[in-house]
Amino acid sequence: MKKIKAALIGAGQRGAQAYASYACRHPEELEFIAVAEPDASRRQAFQKEFQIPKENCYEDWETFLEQDKMADAVLICTQDQDHFLPTLKAMEKGYHILLEKPVSNHPDECNTIEKALSAYPNVFLVCHVLRYTPFFKTLKRLLDENKIGELQNIQLIENVGYWHQAHSFVRGNWRNSKTSSPMILAKCCHDMDILLWLADSDCSRVSSFGSLGHFKKEKAPAGAAKRCRDGCPAADECAYYAPGIYIDWKDNWQADVIKKVVSQDTSEEAILEALRTGPYGRCVYDCDNDVVDHQVVNLEFTNKVTASFTMSAFSWDCSRVIKLMGSKGEINGRLEEDEIELIDFKKGKKETILIDAIKEGHGGGDYGIMKEFLRLIRENVDGAGDKSALSALQGHRIAFAAEEARVTGTVVEM
């Protein structure tokens, strides 16, 4: 088996932990030989973990992509607003590309990438990882096998999780649509893509409603401090009290992931210091966030399948729940539980399908997309990524339309 050599642009949580960790499990398949990351601690940690020569460690993607092509593939995992330019440059250099979603937070830049793909011979995958989970692949197979007859309606709920909303979309990098992306694009373009995939048709009309309902100044408890560690009187009652999430929450792999975002040094002392001075220690009612914390989207496809999507911050778990309703039966599933229920109307029969998946990383999707990316490169299938990349861009357009519909209160014709 050919070992793929890769470079990472952006050694944050998604790049360094979600995707690059595949190389730790399968060093015979993947080797990282270069990294570009402006944060010195993250760059050095990645360099050390993968024993990358110092001369192949760069402070910015521009300097890295000025060099002669030095690897087979590049993973682009920068912040949302920094995807477009390195992607175009990596395409020009001839790299196979794995691009973190979204492709861009600007429709015109998405159009530019789409045009560039028409002449791009290499693998190009967008990290819509839900397609690569055993759970959603099973749903797609059941639909293709006509197990519930003609699909009529899809209901999909994304439970973001109260702590995840606070971490990523109130205190974190995706809190403000002006510096990142609207919530429907930053968090839910996954879901727009999966609805498009399951409906197996173009989207024709979109409506949407939602708002920032809770995480704002007027909702703060009486006397709340600006920072959680500044003796906040609401500490014992507030579910979003930062030390309660980053220090007290234990025995959960998700806790380990978010701690590394707060501080590369995950000792209690270092975490507490980061909460004292950094963004993750701010009161959730006193941040510069503007993205919605709940939203619904209604979709109509050209084949007349309809879909409803609900995103809400206000849930205990981080999970996706789905119902597929067909002319002959229905399918109910919960991604995090890796369980699907298939019901046949005529027989009145319920069949439970248990999914064997890795218990981490989007139901195994992070692992699954890396496995597929490397397979496509090894087989050297020219243009192998084009079809999924073009579909991903259509999912982005649905997200842009949903945000327009939400802001304007209109139904957007696609």
Phi, psi and omega per residue, in radians:
M1 nan 2.257 -3.134
K2 -1.220 2.290 3.058
K3 -1.467 2.255 3.134
I4 -1.559 2.293 3.055
K5 -1.714 2.330 -3.025
A6 -2.367 2.787 3.015
A7 -2.146 2.601 3.132
L8 -1.998 2.212 3.007
I9 -1.881 1.897 -3.104
G10 1.718 1.620 -3.055
A11 -1.717 0.807 3.057
G12 -1.504 -2.794 -3.043
Q13 -1.068 -0.804 -3.093
R14 -1.197 -0.842 -3.091
G15 -1.180 -0.929 -3.011
A16 -1.349 -0.615 -3.046
Q17 -1.757 -0.855 -3.036
A18 -1.246 -0.743 -3.030
Y19 -1.805 -0.847 -3.078
A20 -1.148 -0.393 3.130
S21 -1.061 -0.339 3.077
Y22 -1.013 -0.620 -3.127
A23 -1.191 -0.463 3.085
C24 -1.232 -0.627 -3.138
R25 -1.406 -0.557 -3.066
H26 -2.316 1.179 -3.137
P27 -1.127 -0.308 3.104
E28 -1.319 -0.286 -3.112
E29 -1.791 -0.587 -2.961
L30 -2.470 2.326 3.097
E31 -2.325 2.245 3.071
F32 -1.602 2.211 -3.073
I33 -2.055 -0.052 3.135
A34 -2.739 2.699 3.104
V35 -2.552 2.496 3.019
A36 -2.206 2.049 -3.067
E37 -2.745 2.148 -3.092
P38 -1.234 -0.478 3.131
D39 -1.372 2.031 -3.019
A40 -1.062 -0.728 -3.093
S41 -1.143 -0.691 3.120
R42 -1.237 -0.716 3.132
R43 -1.084 -0.788 -3.123
Q44 -1.198 -0.631 3.103
A45 -1.122 -0.735 3.128
F46 -1.191 -0.715 3.097
Q47 -1.010 -0.789 -3.111
K48 -1.163 -0.774 -3.083
E49 -1.092 -0.663 -3.066
F50 -1.896 0.177 3.057
Q51 0.905 0.895 -3.129
I52 -1.492 2.316 3.109
P53 -1.010 2.502 -3.091
K54 -0.991 -0.640 -3.104
E55 -1.191 -0.226 3.111
N56 -1.787 0.291 3.107
C57 -1.941 2.154 -2.995
Y58 -2.152 2.582 3.140
E59 -1.411 -0.304 -3.122
D60 -2.619 2.745 -3.102
W61 -1.222 -0.499 -3.124
E62 -1.043 -0.811 -3.128
T63 -1.137 -0.725 3.115
F64 -1.048 -0.819 -3.055
L65 -1.385 -0.081 2.966
E66 -1.353 -0.362 -3.116
Q67 -1.322 2.815 3.004
D68 -1.059 2.627 3.131
K69 -0.963 2.152 -3.033
M70 -2.105 0.009 -3.117
A71 -2.555 3.009 3.086
D72 -1.369 -0.667 -2.969
A73 -2.411 2.771 3.035
V74 -2.322 2.388 3.043
L75 -1.792 2.118 -3.110
I76 -1.843 1.869 -3.017
C77 -2.276 0.717 3.094
T78 -1.397 -3.110 3.068
Q79 -1.189 2.803 -2.992
D80 -0.877 -0.799 -3.053
Q81 -1.303 -0.096 -3.103
D82 -1.991 0.471 3.121
H83 -1.572 -0.667 -2.911
F84 -1.110 -0.985 -3.038
L85 -1.143 -0.817 3.095
P86 -1.115 -0.509 3.103
T87 -1.146 -0.838 3.114
L88 -1.045 -0.756 -3.127
K89 -1.144 -0.715 3.127
A90 -1.149 -0.593 3.062
M91 -1.121 -0.768 3.126
E92 -1.085 -0.595 -3.115
K93 -1.349 -0.252 3.090
G94 1.571 0.378 3.097
Y95 -1.416 2.567 2.806
H96 -1.235 2.461 -2.967
I97 -2.215 2.286 2.897
L98 -1.976 2.029 -3.014
L99 -1.984 2.150 3.065
E100 -1.094 2.535 3.098
K101 -1.366 2.693 -0.121
P102 -1.354 2.800 3.071
V103 -0.991 -0.782 3.044
S104 -2.792 2.759 3.045
N105 -1.688 0.266 3.082
H106 -2.201 2.205 -3.117
P107 -0.989 -0.675 -3.101
D108 -1.159 -0.605 3.090
E109 -1.212 -0.630 3.043
C110 -1.073 -0.690 3.108
N111 -1.108 -0.683 3.131
T112 -1.121 -0.757 3.110
I113 -1.101 -0.724 3.142
E114 -1.050 -0.756 3.122
K115 -1.131 -0.693 -3.134
A116 -1.139 -0.552 -3.123
L117 -1.117 -0.471 -3.088
S118 -1.104 -0.436 -3.134
A119 -1.969 0.213 -3.041
Y120 -1.706 2.059 -3.032
P121 -1.523 -0.168 -3.019
N122 -1.682 3.023 3.129
V123 -1.227 2.329 3.120
F124 -2.433 1.874 3.123
L125 -2.038 2.386 3.010
V126 -1.699 2.450 -3.001
C127 -1.353 1.008 2.912
H128 -1.509 1.401 -2.896
V129 -1.253 -0.300 -3.117
L130 -1.058 -0.556 3.111
R131 -1.058 -0.400 -3.018
Y132 -1.815 0.220 3.046
T133 -1.510 2.521 3.029
P134 -1.003 -0.563 -3.122
F135 -1.095 -1.003 -3.082
F136 -1.261 -0.514 3.056
K137 -1.144 -0.614 3.085
T138 -1.171 -0.746 3.082
L139 -1.014 -0.789 -3.138
K140 -1.085 -0.723 3.129
R141 -1.105 -0.748 -3.141
L142 -1.095 -0.684 3.083
L143 -1.157 -0.781 -3.134
D144 -1.114 -0.507 3.116
E145 -1.498 0.106 3.067
N146 1.073 0.583 -3.078
K147 -1.177 -0.426 3.113
I148 -2.127 0.403 -3.138
G149 1.270 -2.568 3.138
E150 -1.374 2.190 3.112
L151 -1.135 2.314 -3.139
Q152 -2.005 -0.701 -3.014
N153 -2.611 2.528 3.066
I154 -2.173 2.346 3.023
Q155 -2.120 2.082 -3.101
L156 -2.219 2.255 3.109
I157 -2.080 2.227 3.002
E158 -1.868 1.913 3.023
N159 -1.489 1.790 -3.060
V160 -1.177 -0.653 -3.084
G161 1.712 2.273 -3.068
Y162 -1.014 -0.721 -3.090
W163 -1.305 -0.599 -3.138
H164 -1.179 -0.719 3.085
Q165 -1.051 -0.803 -3.137
A166 -1.094 -0.729 -3.073
H167 -1.218 -0.891 -2.985
S168 -1.650 -0.592 -2.917
F169 -2.030 0.056 3.015
V170 -2.118 -0.896 3.111
R171 -1.651 -0.433 -2.890
G172 -1.633 -2.859 -2.972
N173 -1.185 -0.375 -3.043
W174 -1.886 0.467 -3.050
R175 -1.361 -0.458 -2.968
N176 -2.219 2.150 -3.066
S177 -1.159 -0.375 -3.123
K178 -1.337 -0.519 -3.141
T179 -1.807 -0.189 3.129
S180 -2.306 -1.896 -3.125
S181 -2.589 2.759 2.972
P182 -1.028 2.649 -3.094
M183 -0.952 -0.706 -3.076
I184 -1.123 -0.434 3.085
L185 -1.607 -0.858 -3.059
A186 -1.100 -0.776 -3.063
K187 -1.767 -0.654 -2.880
C188 -1.897 0.083 3.045
C189 -1.125 -0.426 2.927
H190 -0.863 -0.881 -3.000
D191 -1.291 -0.650 3.065
M192 -1.072 -0.678 3.130
D193 -1.148 -0.746 -3.073
I194 -1.246 -0.592 3.071
L195 -1.135 -0.731 3.096
L196 -1.068 -0.744 -3.119
W197 -1.146 -0.784 -3.103
L198 -1.267 -0.669 3.126
A199 -1.202 -0.459 3.102
D200 0.987 0.790 -3.124
S201 -2.822 2.782 3.047
D202 -1.242 2.654 3.083
C203 -1.515 2.377 -3.100
S204 -1.895 -0.625 -3.103
R205 -2.500 2.574 -3.090
V206 -2.429 2.350 2.930
S207 -2.266 2.770 -3.082
S208 -2.803 2.576 3.063
F209 -2.429 2.553 3.104
G210 2.931 2.940 -3.112
S211 -2.870 3.027 2.952
L212 -1.564 1.755 -2.997
G213 -1.680 -0.460 -2.964
H214 -2.154 -0.759 -2.974
F215 -1.461 1.243 3.140
K216 -2.591 2.854 -2.931
K217 -0.960 -0.735 -3.064
E218 -1.199 -0.188 3.110
K219 -1.647 -0.020 -3.086
A220 -1.173 2.494 3.033
P221 -1.073 2.706 -3.141
A222 -1.009 2.260 3.076
G223 1.309 0.222 -3.093
A224 -1.024 2.389 3.108
A225 -1.375 2.765 3.109
K226 -1.215 -0.473 3.103
R227 -2.237 2.485 -3.054
C228 -1.054 -0.551 -3.083
R229 -1.526 0.094 3.134
D230 -1.635 0.695 3.082
G231 1.156 0.750 -3.100
C232 -1.148 2.212 -3.125
P233 -1.185 -0.263 -3.115
A234 -1.635 0.142 -3.018
A235 -0.972 -0.692 -3.057
D236 -1.312 -0.370 -3.093
E237 -1.856 -0.347 -3.001
C238 -1.429 2.126 3.132
A239 -1.195 -0.284 -3.045
Y240 -1.817 0.161 3.104
Y241 -1.010 2.050 -2.930
A242 -1.015 -0.838 3.112
P243 -1.048 -0.503 3.100
G244 -1.149 -0.566 3.130
I245 -1.474 -0.807 -2.976
Y246 -1.600 -0.292 3.132
I247 -1.943 -0.876 -3.006
D248 -1.393 -0.404 -3.105
W249 -1.378 2.004 -3.052
K250 -2.273 3.020 3.054
D251 1.003 0.729 3.101
N252 -2.588 2.259 -3.079
W253 -1.106 -0.498 3.126
Q254 -1.161 -0.590 3.107
A255 -1.093 -0.697 3.123
D256 -1.136 -0.632 -3.134
V257 -1.148 -0.863 -3.051
I258 -1.281 -0.475 3.076
K259 -1.083 -0.661 -3.141
K260 -1.214 -0.370 3.037
V261 -1.297 -0.681 3.140
V262 -1.206 -0.722 -3.100
S263 -2.756 2.369 3.058
Q264 -1.110 -0.592 3.010
D265 -1.526 1.942 -3.043
T266 -1.697 0.322 3.014
S267 -1.148 2.708 -3.117
E268 -1.040 -0.682 3.140
E269 -1.084 -0.780 -3.119
A270 -1.193 -0.699 3.120
I271 -1.094 -0.792 3.140
L272 -1.087 -0.662 3.103
E273 -1.173 -0.710 3.109
A274 -1.113 -0.627 3.106
L275 -1.243 -0.472 3.127
R276 -1.249 -0.582 -3.019
T277 -2.066 -0.385 -2.991
G278 -1.689 3.112 -3.054
P279 -1.148 -0.461 -3.043
Y280 -1.418 -0.045 3.064
G281 -1.747 0.069 -3.121
R282 -1.328 2.641 3.013
C283 -1.110 2.330 -3.106
V284 -1.160 -0.256 3.127
Y285 -1.701 0.150 -3.111
D286 -2.462 0.807 3.107
C287 -1.978 3.080 3.129
D288 -1.716 0.569 -3.132
N289 -1.364 2.559 3.046
D290 -2.415 -0.019 -3.122
V291 -1.319 2.685 -3.090
V292 -1.140 2.702 3.021
D293 -1.955 0.002 2.966
H294 -2.753 2.490 -3.081
Q295 -2.785 2.531 3.007
V296 -2.127 2.543 3.122
V297 -2.320 2.321 3.062
N298 -1.975 2.331 -3.069
L299 -2.204 2.482 2.949
E300 -2.144 2.313 -3.140
F301 -1.789 2.834 -3.060
T302 -1.154 -0.383 3.066
N303 -1.520 0.154 3.080
K304 1.311 0.114 2.919
V305 -1.149 2.405 3.056
T306 -1.972 2.712 -3.136
A307 -2.528 2.541 3.007
S308 -2.166 2.384 -3.136
F309 -2.204 2.304 3.090
T310 -2.153 2.228 3.020
M311 -2.033 2.275 3.104
S312 -2.509 2.412 3.076
A313 -1.309 -0.366 -2.864
F314 -1.653 1.278 3.114
S315 -2.518 2.716 3.115
W316 -1.287 -0.796 -3.057
D317 -1.785 2.846 2.998
C318 -1.792 1.780 -3.025
S319 -2.664 2.833 3.020
R320 -2.072 2.351 3.131
V321 -2.133 2.346 -3.050
I322 -2.402 2.530 2.995
K323 -2.260 2.241 3.073
L324 -1.968 2.132 -3.035
M325 -1.987 2.081 -3.075
G326 -2.086 3.103 -3.090
S327 -1.278 -0.353 -3.105
K328 -2.066 -0.101 -3.104
G329 3.112 -3.030 3.122
E330 -2.473 2.785 3.107
I331 -2.225 2.301 3.059
N332 -2.119 2.387 -3.114
G333 -2.614 2.648 3.044
R334 -2.233 1.979 -3.039
L335 -0.995 -0.843 -3.034
E336 -1.209 -0.377 3.116
E337 -1.634 -0.096 3.121
D338 0.894 0.835 -3.115
E339 -2.416 2.359 3.124
I340 -2.214 2.370 3.084
E341 -1.959 2.152 3.133
L342 -1.908 2.177 -3.098
I343 -2.099 2.239 3.085
D344 -1.769 2.091 -3.080
F345 -1.069 -0.824 -3.038
K346 -1.140 -0.796 -3.079
K347 -1.446 -0.276 -3.068
G348 1.079 0.514 -3.016
K349 -1.839 2.378 3.065
K350 -1.958 2.226 3.111
E351 -2.061 2.252 3.111
T352 -1.749 2.210 3.140
I353 -1.960 2.081 3.131
L354 -1.661 2.316 -3.074
I355 -1.750 2.290 3.075
D356 -1.642 1.833 -3.072
A357 -2.436 2.743 3.040
I358 -1.155 2.289 -3.043
K359 -1.474 0.971 3.080
E360 -2.955 2.889 2.980
G361 1.024 1.195 3.096
H362 0.993 0.842 3.083
G363 1.099 0.505 -3.116
G364 1.589 0.019 -3.106
G365 -1.198 -0.615 3.118
D366 -1.083 -0.761 3.098
Y367 -1.185 -0.740 -3.064
G368 -1.120 -0.678 -3.115
I369 -1.254 -0.584 3.080
M370 -1.150 -0.726 3.122
K371 -1.061 -0.761 -3.139
E372 -1.219 -0.712 3.129
F373 -1.010 -0.820 -3.125
L374 -1.197 -0.650 3.111
R375 -1.072 -0.790 -3.132
L376 -1.094 -0.692 3.122
I377 -1.144 -0.796 -3.103
R378 -1.073 -0.681 -3.117
E379 -1.413 -0.166 3.053
N380 0.921 0.848 3.127
V381 -1.460 1.850 -3.102
D382 -1.003 2.247 3.111
G383 1.206 0.346 -3.050
A384 -1.071 -0.561 -3.101
G385 -1.519 -0.144 -2.985
D386 -1.061 -0.782 -3.052
K387 -1.088 -0.833 -3.123
S388 -1.215 -0.591 3.124
A389 -1.159 -0.720 3.119
L390 -1.161 -0.651 3.082
S391 -1.159 -0.673 3.106
A392 -1.057 -0.685 3.120
L393 -1.164 -0.590 3.065
Q394 -1.160 -0.668 3.059
G395 -1.078 -0.651 3.053
H396 -1.074 -0.721 -3.127
R397 -1.107 -0.615 3.070
I398 -1.121 -0.718 3.116
A399 -1.107 -0.771 3.083
F400 -1.050 -0.735 3.139
A401 -1.142 -0.691 3.127
A402 -1.108 -0.696 3.105
E403 -1.179 -0.696 3.079
E404 -1.080 -0.748 3.139
A405 -1.114 -0.710 3.134
R406 -1.124 -0.798 -3.071
V407 -1.241 -0.670 -3.047
T408 -1.652 -0.227 -3.099
G409 1.192 0.560 -3.103
T410 -2.119 2.919 2.942
V411 -1.616 2.176 -3.093
V412 -1.686 2.172 3.051
E413 -1.452 2.249 -3.098
M414 -1.416 nan nan
